[in-house]
Amino acid sequence: MSDTPITRLARQQPFLLVMVLSVTLVIAKAIVAGLGLEASFSKMGNDDITRLMMVRDWIAGQGWYDTTQYRIAPPDGVSIHWSRYIDAGIAAIILPLSLFVPMETAELIAATVWPTLILIVTLLVVGFGTRRLFGTIAACFAVLCTVFWPLTADLHSRAGSLDHHNVQLLMMIILAMAAVWPVRPVMAGVVGGLAAAFSLSTGLEALLFIVGAGFIFFVRGVFGQTVGSARLLVAFCLALFFGSVVFWLGLIAPDARAIPVCDQLGLPVFSLIAAAALGSILPFALRKWIASPVLHVAGTIVIAAIGLLLAGPLLATCLEGPYGNLSAELQEMISAQITEAKPALVYVQTNAAAAFVFIIPILTALVSGLVLWFTKARQGDGPTEQRTALGLLLVLCAFGITLVFYQMRTVILAASVVPIIGGVVLAALLQSYLSTRRIGAAVAMFAIAVAIASPALYLRPFEAYFTSGADNAEAARSDCRQYDVMTALNAVPPARILTNANFGPTLIWATHHSSLSGLYHRSAAAMSHALVPWRLGSEAFADYVIDTNARYLLLCRGYGHAGAFATQLAQGEVSVEWLRPVPLHSDHLLLFEVIR
């Protein structure tokens, strides 16, 4: 083999080479995607588009604490329960750029740069954290798993991904690292607590993961039987509580802080944190009477139970979940409409390809990781701290995959540890192959690497079985949401438009119109407009639309709705006297003026 700078770097600094190549790949993908973002951003997720609109409104002068999107369900608008902290990060990119380029261009550049920066930081945390815990080769594989697995590299990290899930994934990775960190327990506890607190300030989706990681801190702190492990637990609890308070003060307006909220950081979540923190810490102050770990656990249970009992009135408001203010009919429609909120076994029936791409790597990492852990434990192989760290990461992975069978969107919880576990397993197989030259180790390493980093390769022979009518409907909707298609609506004077669930955010971004519809649960009206009329018969549909304050009704040509009448209307099969067709320079959209 010729001795070139690349080969020397590969031998001497493999981690540096992998990191540089991975970051280069991420940046190159972002540039390619960013160049076409003006045309493709309108087809991003509704939350991504709404986030950009929130940032735009804040830059234009809307208050920090006022997170209402007034162009959805006007005139009252929709209260969005997201964090201004994410808005501030995106705005910090837009504002300097706007000094040199038009604001619209600055927004699209920021929409490319923001998720790219988050992914690069994620790679750095995964890489350097795994190298410290498990060694250089494991770190190289962990970085490669992160940069190639679509869930971590694309789903919430591609250009235009402005929702908060990429930030939450980063915070969960930091928290997982802190939970298994072998040295500097106080620093690890503080970092883990602050990461958990910031994650909660952006949204509550990672709450159950934080509970799982907190359990690991608790087990290490109570059963570690060392001063360091106790300090780890205390530092985590204090950092989580006080960090949450600080982030909460910057999140909620002063006059709204006493209102219990169940969909963001607020008094109910504080009561949970306080009960768990006091229950975990207080027994340390009573060591004279509570000396054994068993008594500590018992004391924790008693103290936490008392705390939860005292917080009962606050928690009772959240027993019905974030949709408690909506009618039973709307809640049922939401459960049917939002596919990622369904259990994995239900989700796979309509989104088989995506489900397998998400789940195969998690199951592969969990099973192969368990085999490796039991093998090392039986043989007494490797440093004890590495076996402990791997075991705890496997606990988090198992916890995450269990939640997937409750709601598919919780797959991101397990995703935070899959690349690390995968890196450890692949490094062990590579070491086994290099020491024994057994072909079985090489085959296993290749099979596991593909299953974690690129599971779609295993699905290629079965692609024909994954297509469905839902895919065709999605293609029709995607055509209707194209930027040049939506801008055809600007030929009509600004007005309130009624459309279905998937067009509201795109409508307000691409046009000067307002949308009556939006899948945001704090507005029963917006949710109702997005879901209810599209299931009704002709007479009920007419009564519903006429009773709204919509000037126009917007349909995607050929799109299939839950109700037969709305589907026939979208396919041009029926006409009614209370809807007057409005000509558009687009064959994809059908616009009707509502005649009252």
JOCOR-V416665 format. One line per field, one symbol per residue. psi: psi as a letter, one per 20 degrees, with the letter a starting at -180 (. if undefined). burial: b if it has 24 or more other ideal C-beta (glycine too) atoms within 12 Angstrom, else e. A space follows every 10 residues. Layout:
psi = ???
burial = ???
This chain:
psi = pqnrhghghh ghmhgggggg hghggggghh gghhhjhhhi hijrqhhggh ghhggghghi iqqginkpoi jplqihappp krpihgghgg hhhgghhiih rqghghghgh hggghggghg hgggggghgh ghgirgghgg hgghhgihph ghiggjirpi nirjhhghgg hhggggghhj pirmhggggg ggghggghgh hirjhjghhh gghhhggggg hgihkqhghg hggggggghg ghghgghghi hpqhijhipp qijrpagghh hggggggghh ghhhikhhhn hqhghggghg ggghggghgh jghghhijhj aijhiqqhgg hghghhgnhi iqqghghhhi lgggghhghg hghgggghgg ggghghghik prqhhghggg ghhhghghgg hghhigphij hhghhhighg ggggghhghg ggghhhkphh hgggggghgg hghmihhiig ijhhiiqrhh hhhhgghggh jqghghihii ipqprpppra hjigghghgi rjrqpiqpmo iiohgggghh hghiirrggh ggggghirkp hqppqppipp rhqhghghgh jkiqqqijpo popqlpihqo pppoo.
burial = eeeeeeeeee eeebbebbbb bbbebbbebb eebbeebbeb bbbbbbbbbb bbbbbbbbbe eeeeeebbbb bbbbeebbbb bbbbbbbbbb bebbbebeee eeeeebbbbb bbbbbbbbbb bbbbbbbbbb bbbbbbbbbb bbbbbbbbbb bbbbbbbbbb bbbbbbbbbb bbbbbbbbbb bbeebbebbb bbbbbbbbbb bbbbbbbbbb bbbbbbbbbb bbebeeeebb bbbbbbbbbb bebbbebbee bbeeeeeeeb bbbbbbbbbb bbbbbbbbbb bbbbeeeeee eebeebeebb eebbeebbee beebbeebee ebbeebeeeb bebbeebbbb bbebeebbeb bbbbbbbbbb bbbbbbbbbb ebbeebeeee ebeeebbbbb bbbbbbbbbb bbbbbebbbb bbbbbbbbbb bbbbbbbbbb bbeeeeeeee eeebbebbbb bbbbbbeebe eeeeeeeeee eebeebbbbb bbbbbbbbbe ebeebbbbbb bbbbbbbbbb bebbbbbbbb bbbbbbbbbb bbbbbbebee bbebbbebeb bbbbbbbbbb bbbebbbebb eeeeeeeebe ebebebebbb bbbbee
